Amino acid sequence: MALELRHLRYLLAVAEHANFTRAAEDLRISQPTLSQQIKQLERTVGVQLLDRTGRTVRLTDAGQTYVHYARRALRELTAAERAVLDVADLSRGHLRLGLTPTFTAYLVGPLAAELHTRHPGITLDVREMTQDRIEAALLADELDLGIAFHRPHLPGITATALFSETLSLVIGSQPPGADHRPEPLPARDLLDRQLALLSGDFATRTHIDAYFAAQRVQPRIAVEANSIQALTEIVQRTELATVLPDAVTDDHPHLTPVPLEPALPARTVALLRRESAYQSAAAHAFTRLTRHLVRARGYTPA
């Protein structure tokens, strides 16, 4: 019997669910059909791939090795299909982009607008996730590109620096006639302010907390939120201050950045991709567009 792609997909489904019934439901085929197809695969490769003797179905040692290469083969075939369908003139295409949450507040909107204006035939799939998940998704070929921060990356990830992100204290609009550019605020003066900050699951909050610890200050945190939009609304309507990337205030005239002394350490924003991944015309176009937009908006070079 000749090996077919469905056999690989069926084996991966059973390995993922550790159960024939649940795998069959996921694949929308009958359980007897799935069992028969797996047995055909085992006869073809000449080795037992699944251990069916326990309460759950487990991969044998040979099965674990086979699944490793099966996943790679399916990933490469999927990339090949995208390459065949890719149109160099950008009249159509698809791009899967992952980014960390703070970039949804100031970067993804302009990028999506620019991409749609220049290349309306390209569809954009945007996913907000942590940097660890972005890198894992790139390696699994679940994303084409990622926007996150430069740091030690997983093996196989290539990072291209885009710009340097700076952060400041952010307050509501200043009263009419006030100086448009507030004087730097000493970090120790944060003890006299109540803050609304991002929650601890944001990498930005970790960055902010490290700054507070280095300056030996413990501000009074009145509000924690897992949404930058929530923070901007709170700061606009209360006396609370927050700490956000300066770029967020560019599109929010009702917010005023106040530089801190010493300044919070800058972070390098990077475009991530899988080192060996096929780069579609859409991915190349998005990379060029991103670099152009970063320069046009005057972000600090990395």
Contacts in CASP RR format, 6 or more apart in sequence:
PFRMAT RR
TARGET T0000
AUTHOR 0000-0000-0000
METHOD contacts of the structure
MODEL  1
MALELRHLRYLLAVAEHANFTRAAEDLRISQPTLSQQIKQLERTVGVQLL
DRTGRTVRLTDAGQTYVHYARRALRELTAAERAVLDVADLSRGHLRLGLT
PTFTAYLVGPLAAELHTRHPGITLDVREMTQDRIEAALLADELDLGIAFH
RPHLPGITATALFSETLSLVIGSQPPGADHRPEPLPARDLLDRQLALLSG
DFATRTHIDAYFAAQRVQPRIAVEANSIQALTEIVQRTELATVLPDAVTD
DHPHLTPVPLEPALPARTVALLRRESAYQSAAAHAFTRLTRHLVRARGYT
PA
1 40 0 8 1.000
1 43 0 8 1.000
1 44 0 8 1.000
2 44 0 8 1.000
3 41 0 8 1.000
3 44 0 8 1.000
3 45 0 8 1.000
5 74 0 8 1.000
5 77 0 8 1.000
6 37 0 8 1.000
7 37 0 8 1.000
7 38 0 8 1.000
7 40 0 8 1.000
7 41 0 8 1.000
7 44 0 8 1.000
8 41 0 8 1.000
8 70 0 8 1.000
8 73 0 8 1.000
8 74 0 8 1.000
9 27 0 8 1.000
9 74 0 8 1.000
10 23 0 8 1.000
10 27 0 8 1.000
10 34 0 8 1.000
10 37 0 8 1.000
10 38 0 8 1.000
10 41 0 8 1.000
11 38 0 8 1.000
11 41 0 8 1.000
11 49 0 8 1.000
11 50 0 8 1.000
11 66 0 8 1.000
11 67 0 8 1.000
11 70 0 8 1.000
12 67 0 8 1.000
12 70 0 8 1.000
12 71 0 8 1.000
12 74 0 8 1.000
13 23 0 8 1.000
13 26 0 8 1.000
13 27 0 8 1.000
13 34 0 8 1.000
14 20 0 8 1.000
14 23 0 8 1.000
14 34 0 8 1.000
14 38 0 8 1.000
14 50 0 8 1.000
14 57 0 8 1.000
15 50 0 8 1.000
15 59 0 8 1.000
15 67 0 8 1.000
16 23 0 8 1.000
17 23 0 8 1.000
17 26 0 8 1.000
18 56 0 8 1.000
18 57 0 8 1.000
18 58 0 8 1.000
19 56 0 8 1.000
19 57 0 8 1.000
20 31 0 8 1.000
20 34 0 8 1.000
20 35 0 8 1.000
20 57 0 8 1.000
21 31 0 8 1.000
23 34 0 8 1.000
24 30 0 8 1.000
24 31 0 8 1.000
24 33 0 8 1.000
24 34 0 8 1.000
27 34 0 8 1.000
38 49 0 8 1.000
38 50 0 8 1.000
41 49 0 8 1.000
42 48 0 8 1.000
42 49 0 8 1.000
42 50 0 8 1.000
45 66 0 8 1.000
47 60 0 8 1.000
47 62 0 8 1.000
47 63 0 8 1.000
47 66 0 8 1.000
48 60 0 8 1.000
48 62 0 8 1.000
48 63 0 8 1.000
49 59 0 8 1.000
49 60 0 8 1.000
49 62 0 8 1.000
49 63 0 8 1.000
49 66 0 8 1.000
49 67 0 8 1.000
50 57 0 8 1.000
50 58 0 8 1.000
50 59 0 8 1.000
50 60 0 8 1.000
50 63 0 8 1.000
51 57 0 8 1.000
51 58 0 8 1.000
51 59 0 8 1.000
51 60 0 8 1.000
59 67 0 8 1.000
75 140 0 8 1.000
75 141 0 8 1.000
78 141 0 8 1.000
79 141 0 8 1.000
79 277 0 8 1.000
79 278 0 8 1.000
80 278 0 8 1.000
82 94 0 8 1.000
82 278 0 8 1.000
82 280 0 8 1.000
83 278 0 8 1.000
83 280 0 8 1.000
85 93 0 8 1.000
86 93 0 8 1.000
86 280 0 8 1.000
86 281 0 8 1.000
86 282 0 8 1.000
87 93 0 8 1.000
87 281 0 8 1.000
88 281 0 8 1.000
89 281 0 8 1.000
90 119 0 8 1.000
90 121 0 8 1.000
90 122 0 8 1.000
90 281 0 8 1.000
90 282 0 8 1.000
90 285 0 8 1.000
91 121 0 8 1.000
92 121 0 8 1.000
92 122 0 8 1.000
93 121 0 8 1.000
93 122 0 8 1.000
93 123 0 8 1.000
93 280 0 8 1.000
93 281 0 8 1.000
93 282 0 8 1.000
94 122 0 8 1.000
94 123 0 8 1.000
94 125 0 8 1.000
94 280 0 8 1.000
94 282 0 8 1.000
95 115 0 8 1.000
95 122 0 8 1.000
95 123 0 8 1.000
95 124 0 8 1.000
95 125 0 8 1.000
95 144 0 8 1.000
95 145 0 8 1.000
95 280 0 8 1.000
95 282 0 8 1.000
95 283 0 8 1.000
95 286 0 8 1.000
96 125 0 8 1.000
96 127 0 8 1.000
96 142 0 8 1.000
96 143 0 8 1.000
96 144 0 8 1.000
96 145 0 8 1.000
97 108 0 8 1.000
97 124 0 8 1.000
97 125 0 8 1.000
97 126 0 8 1.000
97 127 0 8 1.000
97 143 0 8 1.000
97 144 0 8 1.000
97 145 0 8 1.000
97 146 0 8 1.000
97 147 0 8 1.000
97 286 0 8 1.000
98 126 0 8 1.000
98 127 0 8 1.000
98 128 0 8 1.000
98 129 0 8 1.000
98 134 0 8 1.000
98 137 0 8 1.000
98 143 0 8 1.000
98 145 0 8 1.000
98 146 0 8 1.000
98 147 0 8 1.000
99 107 0 8 1.000
99 108 0 8 1.000
99 126 0 8 1.000
99 127 0 8 1.000
99 128 0 8 1.000
99 129 0 8 1.000
99 134 0 8 1.000
99 146 0 8 1.000
99 147 0 8 1.000
99 148 0 8 1.000
100 128 0 8 1.000
100 129 0 8 1.000
100 130 0 8 1.000
100 131 0 8 1.000
100 134 0 8 1.000
100 147 0 8 1.000
100 148 0 8 1.000
100 149 0 8 1.000
100 203 0 8 1.000
101 128 0 8 1.000
101 202 0 8 1.000
101 228 0 8 1.000
102 198 0 8 1.000
102 202 0 8 1.000
102 203 0 8 1.000
102 204 0 8 1.000
102 228 0 8 1.000
102 244 0 8 1.000
102 245 0 8 1.000
102 248 0 8 1.000
103 147 0 8 1.000
103 269 0 8 1.000
104 128 0 8 1.000
104 228 0 8 1.000
105 228 0 8 1.000
105 229 0 8 1.000
105 232 0 8 1.000
105 244 0 8 1.000
105 245 0 8 1.000
105 248 0 8 1.000
106 245 0 8 1.000
106 247 0 8 1.000
106 248 0 8 1.000
106 250 0 8 1.000
106 251 0 8 1.000
107 147 0 8 1.000
107 247 0 8 1.000
108 126 0 8 1.000
110 293 0 8 1.000
110 297 0 8 1.000
111 286 0 8 1.000
111 289 0 8 1.000
111 290 0 8 1.000
111 293 0 8 1.000
112 124 0 8 1.000
112 126 0 8 1.000
114 289 0 8 1.000
114 292 0 8 1.000
114 293 0 8 1.000
115 122 0 8 1.000
115 124 0 8 1.000
115 285 0 8 1.000
115 286 0 8 1.000
115 289 0 8 1.000
116 124 0 8 1.000
118 285 0 8 1.000
118 289 0 8 1.000
119 282 0 8 1.000
119 285 0 8 1.000
122 282 0 8 1.000
122 285 0 8 1.000
122 286 0 8 1.000
127 137 0 8 1.000
127 143 0 8 1.000
129 137 0 8 1.000
130 201 0 8 1.000
130 203 0 8 1.000
131 148 0 8 1.000
131 149 0 8 1.000
131 151 0 8 1.000
131 203 0 8 1.000
134 143 0 8 1.000
134 146 0 8 1.000
134 148 0 8 1.000
134 272 0 8 1.000
135 148 0 8 1.000
135 153 0 8 1.000
135 154 0 8 1.000
135 157 0 8 1.000
135 272 0 8 1.000
136 154 0 8 1.000
137 143 0 8 1.000
138 145 0 8 1.000
138 146 0 8 1.000
138 157 0 8 1.000
138 272 0 8 1.000
138 273 0 8 1.000
138 274 0 8 1.000
138 277 0 8 1.000
139 154 0 8 1.000
139 156 0 8 1.000
139 157 0 8 1.000
139 274 0 8 1.000
141 274 0 8 1.000
141 277 0 8 1.000
144 273 0 8 1.000
144 277 0 8 1.000
144 279 0 8 1.000
144 280 0 8 1.000
144 282 0 8 1.000
144 283 0 8 1.000
145 271 0 8 1.000
145 272 0 8 1.000
145 273 0 8 1.000
145 283 0 8 1.000
145 286 0 8 1.000
145 287 0 8 1.000
146 271 0 8 1.000
146 272 0 8 1.000
146 273 0 8 1.000
147 162 0 8 1.000
147 269 0 8 1.000
147 270 0 8 1.000
147 271 0 8 1.000
147 272 0 8 1.000
147 290 0 8 1.000
148 269 0 8 1.000
148 270 0 8 1.000
148 272 0 8 1.000
149 165 0 8 1.000
149 203 0 8 1.000
149 267 0 8 1.000
149 268 0 8 1.000
149 269 0 8 1.000
149 270 0 8 1.000
150 159 0 8 1.000
150 161 0 8 1.000
150 267 0 8 1.000
150 268 0 8 1.000
150 269 0 8 1.000
150 270 0 8 1.000
150 302 0 8 1.000
153 159 0 8 1.000
153 272 0 8 1.000
156 274 0 8 1.000
156 275 0 8 1.000
156 276 0 8 1.000
157 272 0 8 1.000
157 273 0 8 1.000
157 274 0 8 1.000
157 275 0 8 1.000
158 272 0 8 1.000
158 273 0 8 1.000
158 274 0 8 1.000
158 275 0 8 1.000
159 270 0 8 1.000
159 271 0 8 1.000
159 272 0 8 1.000
160 270 0 8 1.000
160 271 0 8 1.000
160 272 0 8 1.000
160 273 0 8 1.000
160 287 0 8 1.000
161 268 0 8 1.000
161 269 0 8 1.000
161 270 0 8 1.000
161 302 0 8 1.000
162 268 0 8 1.000
162 269 0 8 1.000
162 270 0 8 1.000
162 271 0 8 1.000
162 290 0 8 1.000
162 291 0 8 1.000
162 294 0 8 1.000
162 299 0 8 1.000
162 302 0 8 1.000
163 268 0 8 1.000
163 269 0 8 1.000
163 294 0 8 1.000
163 299 0 8 1.000
163 300 0 8 1.000
163 301 0 8 1.000
163 302 0 8 1.000
164 266 0 8 1.000
164 267 0 8 1.000
164 268 0 8 1.000
164 269 0 8 1.000
164 299 0 8 1.000
164 300 0 8 1.000
164 301 0 8 1.000
164 302 0 8 1.000
165 245 0 8 1.000
165 246 0 8 1.000
165 247 0 8 1.000
165 266 0 8 1.000
165 267 0 8 1.000
165 268 0 8 1.000
165 269 0 8 1.000
165 299 0 8 1.000
165 300 0 8 1.000
166 245 0 8 1.000
166 246 0 8 1.000
166 263 0 8 1.000
166 264 0 8 1.000
166 266 0 8 1.000
166 300 0 8 1.000
167 204 0 8 1.000
167 207 0 8 1.000
167 208 0 8 1.000
167 243 0 8 1.000
167 244 0 8 1.000
167 245 0 8 1.000
167 246 0 8 1.000
167 264 0 8 1.000
167 266 0 8 1.000
168 243 0 8 1.000
168 244 0 8 1.000
168 246 0 8 1.000
168 249 0 8 1.000
168 257 0 8 1.000
168 258 0 8 1.000
168 259 0 8 1.000
168 260 0 8 1.000
168 263 0 8 1.000
168 264 0 8 1.000
169 185 0 8 1.000
169 190 0 8 1.000
169 193 0 8 1.000
169 241 0 8 1.000
169 242 0 8 1.000
169 243 0 8 1.000
169 257 0 8 1.000
169 258 0 8 1.000
169 259 0 8 1.000
169 260 0 8 1.000
170 235 0 8 1.000
170 241 0 8 1.000
170 242 0 8 1.000
170 243 0 8 1.000
170 244 0 8 1.000
170 248 0 8 1.000
170 249 0 8 1.000
170 255 0 8 1.000
170 256 0 8 1.000
170 257 0 8 1.000
170 258 0 8 1.000
171 235 0 8 1.000
171 241 0 8 1.000
171 255 0 8 1.000
171 256 0 8 1.000
171 258 0 8 1.000
172 235 0 8 1.000
172 236 0 8 1.000
172 241 0 8 1.000
172 254 0 8 1.000
172 255 0 8 1.000
172 256 0 8 1.000
173 236 0 8 1.000
173 253 0 8 1.000
173 254 0 8 1.000
173 255 0 8 1.000
173 256 0 8 1.000
174 180 0 8 1.000
174 182 0 8 1.000
174 256 0 8 1.000
182 256 0 8 1.000
182 258 0 8 1.000
182 259 0 8 1.000
184 258 0 8 1.000
184 259 0 8 1.000
184 260 0 8 1.000
184 261 0 8 1.000
185 258 0 8 1.000
185 259 0 8 1.000
185 260 0 8 1.000
185 261 0 8 1.000
186 260 0 8 1.000
186 261 0 8 1.000
187 211 0 8 1.000
187 212 0 8 1.000
187 215 0 8 1.000
187 217 0 8 1.000
187 260 0 8 1.000
187 261 0 8 1.000
187 262 0 8 1.000
188 215 0 8 1.000
188 217 0 8 1.000
190 212 0 8 1.000
190 217 0 8 1.000
190 219 0 8 1.000
190 260 0 8 1.000
191 217 0 8 1.000
191 218 0 8 1.000
191 219 0 8 1.000
191 220 0 8 1.000
193 219 0 8 1.000
193 220 0 8 1.000
193 240 0 8 1.000
193 241 0 8 1.000
194 219 0 8 1.000
194 220 0 8 1.000
194 221 0 8 1.000
194 222 0 8 1.000
194 239 0 8 1.000
194 240 0 8 1.000
194 241 0 8 1.000
195 219 0 8 1.000
195 220 0 8 1.000
195 221 0 8 1.000
195 222 0 8 1.000
195 223 0 8 1.000
195 240 0 8 1.000
195 241 0 8 1.000
195 242 0 8 1.000
195 243 0 8 1.000
196 221 0 8 1.000
196 222 0 8 1.000
196 223 0 8 1.000
196 224 0 8 1.000
196 225 0 8 1.000
196 231 0 8 1.000
196 234 0 8 1.000
196 235 0 8 1.000
196 238 0 8 1.000
196 240 0 8 1.000
196 241 0 8 1.000
196 242 0 8 1.000
197 205 0 8 1.000
197 208 0 8 1.000
197 221 0 8 1.000
197 223 0 8 1.000
197 224 0 8 1.000
197 225 0 8 1.000
197 231 0 8 1.000
197 242 0 8 1.000
197 243 0 8 1.000
198 204 0 8 1.000
198 205 0 8 1.000
198 208 0 8 1.000
198 224 0 8 1.000
198 225 0 8 1.000
198 226 0 8 1.000
198 228 0 8 1.000
198 231 0 8 1.000
199 205 0 8 1.000
199 224 0 8 1.000
199 225 0 8 1.000
199 226 0 8 1.000
200 206 0 8 1.000
200 224 0 8 1.000
201 226 0 8 1.000
202 226 0 8 1.000
204 244 0 8 1.000
204 245 0 8 1.000
207 264 0 8 1.000
207 265 0 8 1.000
207 267 0 8 1.000
208 243 0 8 1.000
208 264 0 8 1.000
211 264 0 8 1.000
211 265 0 8 1.000
212 218 0 8 1.000
212 219 0 8 1.000
215 262 0 8 1.000
222 240 0 8 1.000
223 231 0 8 1.000
223 234 0 8 1.000
223 240 0 8 1.000
225 231 0 8 1.000
225 234 0 8 1.000
228 244 0 8 1.000
228 248 0 8 1.000
231 242 0 8 1.000
231 244 0 8 1.000
232 242 0 8 1.000
232 244 0 8 1.000
232 248 0 8 1.000
232 252 0 8 1.000
232 254 0 8 1.000
232 255 0 8 1.000
234 240 0 8 1.000
234 242 0 8 1.000
235 241 0 8 1.000
235 242 0 8 1.000
235 255 0 8 1.000
236 254 0 8 1.000
236 255 0 8 1.000
241 258 0 8 1.000
243 264 0 8 1.000
246 257 0 8 1.000
247 297 0 8 1.000
247 299 0 8 1.000
248 255 0 8 1.000
249 255 0 8 1.000
249 256 0 8 1.000
249 257 0 8 1.000
250 297 0 8 1.000
266 300 0 8 1.000
268 302 0 8 1.000
269 302 0 8 1.000
270 302 0 8 1.000
271 287 0 8 1.000
271 290 0 8 1.000
273 279 0 8 1.000
273 283 0 8 1.000
END
